[in-house]
C-alpha cells in the first residue's frame, strides 16, 4: 500500500474538483435512495388511503408526487455532474502524473536505464500510469461516497427507529468491510497477471514491429508470431480469470444484499418505530434497503483494481525513485570557452565494481589543446564510443578526471556543458516533423518577443539562417520548394537518404557552434565521396575548435594534429600521421588499404 502514497500526495493539487466529485457522488446516492424510498412509501400510503373514501379525500397526493419529481431531477443532474467532475479530476490527475513522471525521468542517465528494455519503459510510462486512474475514479471515490452515505442513512433511519438503523447500517457496514477485502485477495493474482501479461505482450509487439524487416528476411515470422500468440493467450487467460472474480463478486454482493433485505423485512414487519402496524413505513424501509444496492455495487469491483494499482505504482516507483547516476552543478556559472580537454587516468566499466576483466577503459590519459584536432582509432569494441560517452557525461568514469578548460566536467551545469560541446554521432536521429523542427532543435532558446511584428521578423531572420546552413552542408535540393523548411521529412527521416540525414546532423552542429566538437564515426556507412565532402565541411567549420574524432578508418588522418591508436581499452601508440606511418606496421597497413 505504501507504493500508492507518492501518487495520493499528488491529489492535493486537484482537491477542489475531487471534493466536488465526491459531494456529487454522495448527492446522487442520497437522491437515488430517497427516490425509491419515497416512491415505496407513496404507493403504499396511496393504496392504504384508497381503502375508504374519507381517507382518500384527505390524503395529500401532491407533496409526495412533487418530492418524487424533485428527487428524479436531482439524481439525474447530480449523476451528470458527478461524471463530469470525477472524470475531469481523473484526466487532470493523469496529466499531472505523466508530467511528474517525466520530470523524475529526465535527470536519469544511461546507467539508470541499464538493463531496461524499451517496451518495458514504454509500458511503465503509458499502461502503468493509465492503470493508476482507477485509484481515484474506481476505488477512493466509491468507497468514500458509500461510507458517507452509510453515516447519513443511519442518522435518518435512527430518527425513525434506532434498532432498525443499527441492524440495517451495521449489516451494510459489515458487507462494506468484508467483501472488498475478500475479493481483493481473490483478484490480486489475476490483476497483477493482467499487468504483467500486458507488459510482456507490448514488448513482444514492439520488438516484432521494430525488427519486421530482419524477421521477414530470415524467415522467422512463424517463430515470432508464435511468441506473440503465446503472450496474447496469457493475457486472455488473466482477463478471463479476472472476469470470473468480477462475476463472483457481483453475485456475492447481490446475495448479501438480499439477505439484508430479508432481515430488515422480518424486523420491520413487527413495527417501525411508533408505527404499529408499520403500514407504508414498512414499504419505505424495505425499499430504502433495496436502493442501497446502488452504493454497494461499485465496492466489490473497486478492490479488484487495488492489486493492479499497487503493482503499477510499484513499477513506476522503481523507475522514478532512482537517484540520478549523473549529477550536474547547477550553482556553477562557469562556461566552456576555450575548448581545452584533458582526460587523466580514466578507467570505466559498465558492470558494478572495477574488476580488471570487466573494464572497458583502462587508465586512459589524453590531452586536447584549444583548436587541436585529435583522432582516436581502433577496432570495434575497443572503447572509443565509451570514451565519448564519458566526456558528454552520459556515463560516469569509475576513476580518473575529465577536465574542460581546467574545470572537472561534473562541476559544470548541464546547460553549460551542452552549450560547450557539439556531437555528431554514428546515428543521426530525426524526429517526425518538419525540416525546421529538426534544425531548430540545435538552436539555443530565445526569449519570446512581445509584438507580432517582432516575432515575424525574428522568424524570417531565423529561417534565412537555417536555409543558409542547409546550403553550406550541400542540401540545396531540399530547399527548392516555396516553403522548404515546412517540408515533412517523415518518422526517423525515412524520406531522406543516409547521406542527407548525415548532413542534417552536420547542420545541427553548425547551428550549435560550440568550442568542442566530438565526432563519433561521422561518416559510417557512407560512400567515399560523401565521406570526404562531410569531413571537409566539418574541418572547415572547426578550424579554431577542439576536435576529437573517433573512427576505425584513416580518412582525413593527415589533417589531424595527433592520432591515438586504441586497443583493448588502452592507448597503444600515439603520434602524427607521418610518424605512425613510419613507426607502426598496423597503421601503415590500414593506410595502404585506404589508398
C-alpha positions as MATLAB code, in Angstrom:
seq = 'XXXXXXXXXXXXXXXXXXXXXXXXXXXXXXXXXXXXXXXXXXXXXXXXXXXXXXXXXXXXXXXXXXXXXXXXXXXXXXXXXXXXXXXXXXXXXXXXXXXXXXXXXXXXXXXXXXXXXXXXXXXXXXXXXXXXXXXXXXXXXXXXXXXXXXXXXXXXXXXXXXXXXXXXXXXXXXXXXXXXXXXXXXXXXXXXXXXXXXXXXXXXXXXXXXXXXXXXXXXXXXXXXXXXXXXXXXXXXXXXXXXXXXXXXXXXXXXXXXXXXXXXXXXXXXXXXXXXXXXXXXXXXXXXXXXXXXXXXXXXXXXXXXXXXXXXXXXXXXXXXXXXXXXXXXXXXXXXXXXXXXXXXXXXXXXXXXXXXXXXXXXXXXXXXXXXXXXXXXXXXXXXXXXXXXXXXXXXXXXXXXXXXXXXXXXXXXXXXXXXXXXXXXXXXXXXXXXXXXXXXXXXXXXXXXXXXXXXXXXXXXXXXXXXXXXXXXXXXXXXXXXXXXXXXXXXXXXXXXXXXXXXXXXXXXXXXXXXXXXXXXXXXXXXXXXXXXXXXXXXXXXXXXXXXXXXXXXXXXXXXXXXXXXXXXXXXXXXXXXXXXXXXXXXXXXXXXX';
ca = [
       0.000    0.000    0.000;
       2.938    2.344    0.629;
       3.627    2.358   -3.089;
       0.460    4.429   -3.576;
       1.483    7.241   -1.189;
       3.504    9.321   -3.728;
       0.527    9.306   -6.072;
      -2.022   10.105   -3.366;
       0.102   13.144   -2.426;
      -0.486   14.492   -5.927;
      -4.219   14.610   -5.207;
      -3.807   17.802   -3.185;
      -3.374   19.778   -6.412;
      -6.849   18.723   -7.601;
      -8.592   18.664   -4.233;
     -11.392   21.043   -5.223;
     -12.513   19.067   -8.266;
     -12.095   15.784   -6.376;
     -14.118   17.084   -3.440;
     -16.794   18.303   -5.850;
     -16.941   14.866   -7.430;
     -17.265   13.222   -4.005;
     -20.069   15.597   -2.919;
     -21.955   14.953   -6.153;
     -21.480   11.188   -5.734;
     -22.997   11.324   -2.265;
     -25.798   13.570   -3.552;
     -26.550   11.066   -6.325;
     -26.728    8.203   -3.825;
     -28.981   10.191   -1.489;
     -31.293   11.165   -4.333;
     -31.427    7.565   -5.636;
     -32.146    6.020   -2.247;
     -34.572    8.806   -1.360;
     -36.393    8.416   -4.688;
     -37.017    4.685   -4.254;
     -37.871    5.043   -0.550;
     -40.346    7.867   -1.156;
     -41.862    6.027   -4.112;
     -42.383    2.904   -1.999;
     -43.964    4.912    0.816;
     -46.120    6.932   -1.625;
     -47.506    3.879   -3.405;
     -48.211    2.061   -0.151;
     -49.744    5.108    1.542;
     -51.867    5.844   -1.516;
     -53.063    2.260   -1.570;
     -53.978    2.335    2.124;
     -55.660    5.739    1.754;
     -57.751    4.453   -1.108;
     -59.393    1.786    1.027;
     -62.055    4.298    2.146;
     -63.481    7.406    0.550;
     -62.739    9.531    3.632;
     -59.050    8.722    3.782;
     -58.776    9.049    0.003;
     -60.136   12.587    0.153;
     -57.814   13.553    2.997;
     -54.628   12.079    1.541;
     -52.099   14.598    0.142;
     -51.050   13.262   -3.245;
     -49.278   16.376   -4.467;
     -46.420   16.764   -1.976;
     -45.054   13.174   -2.345;
     -45.521   13.369   -6.129;
     -43.574   16.645   -6.167;
     -40.885   15.025   -3.988;
     -40.571   12.134   -6.445;
     -40.163   14.531   -9.373;
     -37.677   16.660   -7.439;
     -35.519   13.674   -6.439;
     -35.631   12.373  -10.019;
     -34.316   15.684  -11.341;
     -31.667   15.918   -8.601;
     -30.493   12.366   -9.242;
     -30.186   12.970  -12.991;
     -28.400   16.305  -12.603;
     -26.058   15.140   -9.840;
     -25.199   11.960  -11.756;
     -24.257   14.021  -14.781;
     -22.280   16.475  -12.640;
     -20.574   13.642  -10.769;
     -19.438   12.005  -14.018;
     -18.228   15.365  -15.293;
     -16.324   16.260  -12.104;
     -14.763   12.867  -11.379;
     -13.597   12.339  -14.966;
     -12.270   15.897  -15.180;
     -10.330   15.320  -11.955;
      -9.069   11.972  -13.277;
      -7.829   13.444  -16.558;
      -6.096   16.296  -14.750;
      -4.520   13.852  -12.319;
      -3.277   11.710  -15.196;
      -1.817   14.771  -16.905;
      -0.115   15.824  -13.705;
       1.070   12.289  -13.046;
       2.641   11.988  -16.501;
       4.369   15.363  -16.122;
       5.622   14.344  -12.681;
       6.929   11.015  -14.004;
       8.712   12.712  -16.928;
      10.315   15.287  -14.621;
      11.631   12.428  -12.491;
      12.765   10.505  -15.558;
      14.625   13.263  -17.429;
      17.583   13.581  -14.986;
      18.245    9.831  -15.144;
      21.330    8.742  -17.038;
      22.156    5.713  -19.170;
      23.362    3.894  -16.049;
      19.884    4.248  -14.516;
      18.290    2.797  -17.647;
      20.787   -0.039  -17.983;
      19.027   -3.368  -18.447;
      15.605   -1.772  -19.010;
      14.003   -2.772  -22.299;
      12.321   -0.125  -24.423;
       8.994   -1.946  -24.371;
       9.092   -2.192  -20.579;
       9.916    1.510  -20.251;
       7.040    2.369  -22.601;
       4.702    0.132  -20.618;
       5.579    1.845  -17.338;
       5.102    5.329  -18.745;
       1.840    4.538  -20.548;
      -0.042    1.458  -19.341;
       1.016    1.548  -15.670;
       0.205    5.245  -15.328;
      -3.136    4.660  -17.082;
      -3.892    1.937  -14.534;
      -3.479    4.427  -11.700;
      -6.593    6.330  -12.813;
      -8.568    3.568  -11.068;
      -7.184    4.805   -7.745;
      -9.438    7.853   -7.590;
     -12.222    7.005  -10.031;
     -12.997    3.393   -9.093;
     -11.526    2.983   -5.633;
     -11.353    6.071   -3.413;
     -14.480    7.880   -4.633;
     -16.921    4.899   -4.471;
     -15.566    3.786   -1.086;
     -15.702    7.269    0.467;
     -19.139    8.042   -1.005;
     -20.660    4.771    0.229;
     -19.172    5.262    3.717;
     -20.547    8.803    3.973;
     -23.899    7.555    2.705;
     -23.942    4.872    5.396;
     -23.485    7.543    8.063;
     -26.276    9.680    6.595;
     -28.546    6.647    6.279;
     -28.003    5.710    9.911;
     -28.922    9.212   11.105;
     -32.124    9.247    9.041;
     -33.330    5.753    9.959;
     -32.335    6.218   13.623;
     -34.636    9.267   13.724;
     -37.469    6.836   12.925;
     -36.292    3.587   14.582;
     -32.868    3.269   16.285;
     -32.927   -0.544   16.334;
     -33.666   -0.810   12.611;
     -30.959    1.773   11.887;
     -28.409   -0.256   13.828;
     -29.302   -3.515   12.090;
     -29.522   -2.010    8.612;
     -26.369    0.103    8.726;
     -24.452   -2.488   10.750;
     -25.210   -5.174    8.171;
     -24.288   -2.894    5.280;
     -21.088   -1.830    7.070;
     -20.160   -5.479    7.548;
     -20.631   -6.058    3.831;
     -18.644   -2.852    3.134;
     -15.736   -4.109    5.245;
     -15.576   -7.811    4.390;
     -16.453   -8.260    0.714;
     -13.920   -5.822   -0.753;
     -11.009   -7.417    1.079;
     -12.136  -10.929    0.207;
     -12.257  -10.062   -3.462;
      -9.054   -8.043   -3.226;
      -7.204  -11.232   -2.304;
      -9.117  -13.240   -4.899;
      -8.413  -10.680   -7.621;
      -4.811   -9.869   -6.683;
      -3.205  -12.625   -8.729;
      -5.199  -12.092  -11.959;
      -4.933   -8.305  -11.516;
      -1.145   -8.412  -11.362;
      -1.177  -11.067  -14.062;
      -3.071   -8.762  -16.436;
      -0.496   -6.010  -15.913;
       2.447   -8.355  -16.409;
       0.946  -10.051  -19.452;
       0.120   -6.665  -20.994;
       3.723   -5.628  -20.419;
       5.076   -8.807  -21.986;
       2.671   -8.536  -24.924;
       3.576   -4.885  -25.532;
       7.300   -5.755  -25.525;
       6.770   -8.611  -27.984;
       4.688   -6.417  -30.320;
       7.215   -3.583  -30.209;
      10.153   -5.869  -30.941;
       8.221   -7.591  -33.736;
       7.409   -4.266  -35.420;
      10.920   -2.856  -34.981;
      12.576   -5.975  -36.371;
       9.975   -6.803  -39.008;
      12.401   -6.389  -41.915;
      15.006   -8.760  -40.404;
      12.345  -11.220  -39.248;
      10.915  -11.445  -42.764;
      14.371  -11.582  -44.350;
      15.479  -14.583  -42.275;
      12.096  -16.321  -42.384;
      11.497  -16.151  -38.645;
       7.872  -14.998  -38.934;
       6.347  -18.174  -37.540;
       8.606  -18.217  -34.503;
       7.887  -14.598  -33.577;
       4.181  -14.945  -34.307;
       4.108  -17.982  -32.016;
       5.646  -15.880  -29.241;
       3.058  -13.176  -29.870;
       0.252  -15.733  -29.778;
       1.586  -17.144  -26.504;
       1.718  -13.685  -24.921;
      -1.774  -12.925  -26.171;
      -3.118  -16.229  -24.801;
      -1.550  -15.474  -21.419;
      -3.218  -12.049  -21.383;
      -6.606  -13.550  -22.288;
      -6.244  -16.181  -19.540;
      -5.637  -13.499  -16.926;
      -8.524  -11.401  -18.225;
     -10.762  -14.464  -18.101;
      -9.714  -15.155  -14.501;
     -10.439  -11.540  -13.556;
     -13.836  -11.719  -15.259;
     -14.674  -14.809  -13.176;
     -13.691  -12.978   -9.980;
     -15.795   -9.996  -11.058;
     -18.828  -12.200  -11.706;
     -18.350  -13.965   -8.363;
     -18.069  -10.637   -6.522;
     -21.247   -9.278   -8.093;
     -23.120  -12.482   -7.275;
     -21.865  -12.497   -3.675;
     -22.809   -8.844   -3.269;
     -26.331   -9.415   -4.569;
     -26.716  -12.434   -2.253;
     -25.548  -10.487    0.808;
     -27.775   -7.581   -0.069;
     -30.742   -9.918   -0.493;
     -30.106  -11.378    2.978;
     -30.045   -7.847    4.448;
     -33.359   -7.061    2.716;
     -34.942  -10.232    4.139;
     -33.589   -9.404    7.608;
     -34.959   -5.856    7.521;
     -38.307   -7.094    6.156;
     -38.546   -9.521    9.050;
     -37.698   -6.925   11.711;
     -39.792   -4.115   10.229;
     -42.844   -6.354    9.904;
     -43.455   -6.103   13.666;
     -43.349   -2.320   13.597;
     -41.256    0.653   12.545;
     -40.673    2.987   15.486;
     -44.047    4.203   16.733;
     -45.901    2.944   13.678;
     -47.829   -0.162   14.693;
     -48.700   -1.804   12.386;
     -45.932   -0.427   10.171;
     -48.065    0.093    7.066;
     -46.453    2.391    4.494;
     -43.379    2.817    6.742;
     -42.578   -0.856    6.181;
     -42.562   -0.253    2.432;
     -40.342    2.809    2.860;
     -37.727    0.961    4.947;
     -37.709   -2.097    2.682;
     -37.462   -0.002   -0.477;
     -34.691    2.027    1.173;
     -32.794   -1.196    1.835;
     -33.344   -2.294   -1.762;
     -31.972    1.027   -3.022;
     -28.750    0.539   -1.044;
     -27.532   -1.870   -3.742;
     -26.590    1.217   -5.763;
     -23.962    2.297   -3.255;
     -22.684   -1.250   -2.662;
     -22.335   -2.354   -6.281;
     -19.089   -0.467   -7.065;
     -17.413   -1.654   -3.843;
     -16.722   -5.277   -4.730;
     -15.232   -4.303   -8.074;
     -13.286   -1.385   -6.614;
     -10.868   -3.512   -4.635;
     -10.198   -5.741   -7.612;
      -8.445   -2.713   -9.103;
      -6.378   -2.217   -5.958;
      -3.936   -5.028   -6.742;
      -3.364   -3.647  -10.237;
      -2.903   -0.117   -8.855;
      -0.395   -1.275   -6.224;
       1.560   -3.270   -8.796;
       1.556   -0.408  -11.316;
       2.576    2.102   -8.638;
       5.442   -0.136   -7.547;
       6.746   -0.435  -11.111;
       6.541    3.326  -11.717;
       8.214    3.995   -8.358;
      11.085    1.692   -9.288;
      11.717    3.989  -12.213;
      11.171    7.457  -10.740;
      12.644    6.911   -7.264;
      16.113    6.222   -8.614;
      18.880    8.640   -7.738;
      20.311   10.111  -10.959;
      23.592    8.424  -11.805;
      24.916   11.710  -13.204;
      24.638   14.977  -11.279;
      25.397   18.491  -12.514;
      26.407   21.560  -10.550;
      23.654   23.994  -11.452;
      25.064   26.572   -9.000;
      28.246   26.980  -11.044;
      28.086   29.705  -13.710;
      31.314   28.662  -15.481;
      31.148   28.259  -19.278;
      33.261   26.338  -21.779;
      35.050   28.982  -23.865;
      38.495   27.680  -24.893;
      37.734   24.026  -25.565;
      40.772   22.565  -23.773;
      40.049   18.904  -22.957;
      42.077   16.746  -20.575;
      41.449   13.138  -19.533;
      43.547   11.869  -16.633;
      43.888    8.143  -15.909;
      40.307    7.284  -16.901;
      39.036    3.798  -16.046;
      35.497    2.660  -16.709;
      33.325   -0.451  -16.589;
      29.643   -0.911  -17.429;
      29.381   -3.549  -14.711;
      29.308   -2.908  -10.973;
      32.740   -2.784   -9.400;
      36.075   -2.329  -11.070;
      37.233   -5.829  -11.893;
      40.062   -5.710  -14.396;
      38.387   -8.122  -16.827;
      35.196   -6.056  -16.972;
      36.920   -2.722  -17.618;
      36.181   -1.114  -20.977;
      38.738    1.681  -20.434;
      41.982    1.180  -18.510;
      43.951    4.212  -17.398;
      43.333    6.476  -20.427;
      45.222    9.782  -20.368;
      44.548   12.143  -23.246;
      45.017   15.865  -23.832;
      43.489   18.148  -26.477;
      44.631   21.756  -26.530;
      42.346   24.568  -27.759;
      41.989   24.374  -31.522;
      43.762   20.994  -31.751;
      42.474   18.132  -33.919;
      42.857   14.672  -32.382;
      41.799   11.298  -33.784;
      41.140    8.111  -31.845;
      41.418    4.981  -33.977;
      40.693    1.382  -33.140;
      38.678   -1.666  -33.996;
      35.046   -2.061  -32.985;
      34.698   -2.740  -29.247;
      37.979   -1.207  -28.133;
      36.213    1.508  -26.087;
      36.198    4.548  -28.390;
      32.484    5.332  -28.123;
      32.560    4.655  -24.366;
      35.214    7.344  -24.014;
      32.990    9.857  -25.825;
      30.032    8.955  -23.624;
      32.156    9.784  -20.571;
      33.111   13.184  -21.982;
      29.445   14.034  -22.657;
      28.567   12.682  -19.171;
      26.231   10.009  -20.412;
      28.213    7.768  -18.059;
      30.488    8.482  -15.102;
      34.084    7.112  -15.004;
      34.945    4.714  -12.191;
      38.200    6.570  -11.606;
      40.151    9.468  -13.081;
      39.194   13.014  -14.043;
      37.838   14.737  -17.161;
      38.532   18.473  -17.360;
      37.218   21.119  -19.734;
      39.066   24.433  -19.650;
      40.724   23.238  -16.444;
      37.422   22.507  -14.652;
      36.146   19.000  -13.997;
      33.095   18.255  -16.110;
      30.981   17.355  -13.061;
      31.369   20.951  -11.859;
      29.585   22.386  -14.905;
      25.852   22.870  -15.128;
      24.049   20.753  -17.689;
      23.277   23.812  -19.817;
      26.921   24.957  -19.790;
      28.124   21.508  -20.824;
      25.650   21.175  -23.686;
      26.482   24.702  -24.858;
      30.187   23.881  -24.836;
      30.125   20.520  -26.657;
      28.700   19.550  -30.048;
      28.422   15.933  -31.136;
      27.959   14.196  -34.454;
      27.139   10.591  -33.622;
      27.052    7.424  -35.703;
      23.276    7.514  -35.895;
      21.551   10.804  -36.608;
      18.074   10.744  -35.093;
      15.476   12.757  -36.960;
      12.113   13.462  -35.393;
       8.788   13.006  -37.118;
       8.267   16.629  -38.049;
       9.308   19.378  -40.435;
      12.794   20.290  -41.540;
      12.559   23.413  -39.368;
      11.664   21.361  -36.293;
      14.698   19.120  -36.731;
      17.107   22.010  -37.289;
      15.738   24.317  -34.582;
      16.454   21.558  -32.073;
      20.131   22.595  -32.117;
      19.477   26.300  -31.581;
      19.557   27.913  -28.176;
      16.124   29.021  -26.929;
      15.430   32.741  -27.107;
      13.018   34.896  -25.161;
       9.576   35.334  -26.684;
       9.152   38.658  -28.427;
       6.233   40.815  -27.302;
       4.815   42.050  -30.620;
       3.605   40.128  -33.640;
       5.811   42.172  -35.986;
       8.933   41.402  -33.938;
       8.077   37.713  -33.858;
       7.539   37.656  -37.640;
      10.843   39.461  -38.231;
      12.696   37.072  -35.896;
      11.159   34.086  -37.697;
      12.222   35.444  -41.109;
      15.783   36.014  -39.886;
      15.931   32.555  -38.339;
      14.549   30.902  -41.492;
      17.192   32.662  -43.560;
      19.876   31.315  -41.207;
      18.508   27.758  -41.471;
      18.391   27.893  -45.278;
      21.963   29.240  -45.362;
      23.140   26.336  -43.172;
      21.368   23.813  -45.417;
      23.159   25.261  -48.441;
      26.502   25.047  -46.648;
      26.043   21.338  -45.918;
      25.083   20.585  -49.514;
      21.323   20.160  -49.073;
      20.262   22.695  -51.693;
      17.989   20.052  -53.199;
      15.778   20.216  -50.076;
      15.149   23.968  -50.307;
      13.770   24.242  -53.816;
      10.106   24.409  -52.833;
       8.162   27.507  -51.811;
       8.242   26.656  -48.087;
      11.235   24.307  -47.783;
      11.527   24.433  -44.005;
       7.922   23.250  -43.625;
       8.633   20.080  -45.610;
       7.660   16.941  -43.672;
      10.606   14.531  -43.502;
       8.734   11.566  -42.018;
       9.375    9.442  -38.953;
      13.111    8.942  -38.482;
      13.734   10.914  -41.690;
      12.628    7.966  -43.797;
      12.055   10.234  -46.794;
      15.752   11.219  -46.820;
      18.803    9.255  -47.894;
      21.521    8.239  -45.455;
      23.809   10.987  -46.732;
      21.083   13.619  -46.372;
      20.360   12.522  -42.823;
      24.072   12.747  -42.001;
      24.245   16.251  -43.486;
      21.330   17.370  -41.302;
      23.365   16.155  -38.320;
      26.250   18.316  -39.525;
      23.850   21.269  -39.978;
      22.825   20.923  -36.333;
      26.484   21.158  -35.301;
      26.927   24.311  -37.378;
      23.923   25.864  -35.675;
      25.183   24.950  -32.195;
      28.735   26.364  -32.808;
      30.326   25.026  -29.588;
      34.076   25.234  -28.731;
      34.428   21.420  -28.564;
      33.408   19.154  -31.436;
      33.115   15.397  -30.909;
      32.810   13.174  -33.976;
      31.707    9.592  -33.403;
      32.134    7.728  -36.699;
      30.522   10.686  -38.513;
      30.809    9.070  -41.952;
      29.959    5.471  -41.053;
      28.076    3.719  -43.878;
      28.672    6.493  -46.453;
      30.415    6.203  -49.776;
      33.935    7.652  -50.057;
      32.872   10.726  -51.993;
      30.182   11.708  -49.458;
      32.554   10.841  -46.628;
      35.222   13.254  -47.925;
      32.646   16.011  -48.518;
      31.257   15.776  -44.978;
      34.699   15.638  -43.351;
      35.880   18.598  -45.431;
      32.827   20.571  -44.323;
      33.351   19.664  -40.657;
      37.051   20.535  -40.638;
      36.381   23.797  -42.471;
      33.829   24.690  -39.817;
      36.083   23.576  -36.922;
      39.267   25.430  -37.876;
      39.529   27.100  -34.476;
      37.714   24.456  -32.438;
      38.946   21.493  -30.434;
      38.063   18.309  -32.301;
      38.094   14.704  -31.121;
      37.136   12.224  -33.829;
      36.833    8.505  -33.302;
      36.959    6.175  -36.257;
      38.266    2.847  -37.491;
      39.199    4.276  -40.901;
      42.056    6.593  -41.876;
      40.174    9.110  -43.984;
      41.445   12.684  -43.310;
      44.050   11.488  -40.792;
      46.674   13.694  -42.457;
      44.746   16.727  -41.189;
      44.997   15.608  -37.564;
      47.480   17.121  -35.106;
      47.608   13.896  -33.094;
      46.412   10.332  -33.664;
      45.987    7.717  -30.941;
      45.636    4.010  -31.715;
      43.394    2.314  -29.153;
      43.391   -1.374  -28.329;
      41.504   -3.234  -25.575;
      40.702   -0.069  -23.654;
      44.200    1.388  -23.740;
      46.161    3.810  -25.931;
      48.737    1.601  -27.629;
      50.621    4.190  -29.650;
      50.309    7.906  -30.445;
      51.750   10.289  -32.982;
      51.099   12.287  -36.138;
      50.047   10.693  -39.407;
      53.614   10.631  -40.793;
      55.084    9.400  -37.504;
      52.667    6.486  -37.273;
      53.274    5.526  -40.889;
      56.961    5.170  -40.047;
      56.573    3.592  -36.593;
      53.516    1.297  -36.680;
      53.042   -1.516  -39.208;
      49.330   -1.887  -38.421;
      48.666    1.788  -39.107;
      50.716    1.604  -42.307;
      48.681   -1.391  -43.498;
      45.417    0.489  -42.863;
      46.724    3.448  -44.827;
      47.726    1.143  -47.660;
      44.182   -0.300  -47.814;
      42.725    3.195  -47.911;
      44.859    4.137  -50.893;
];
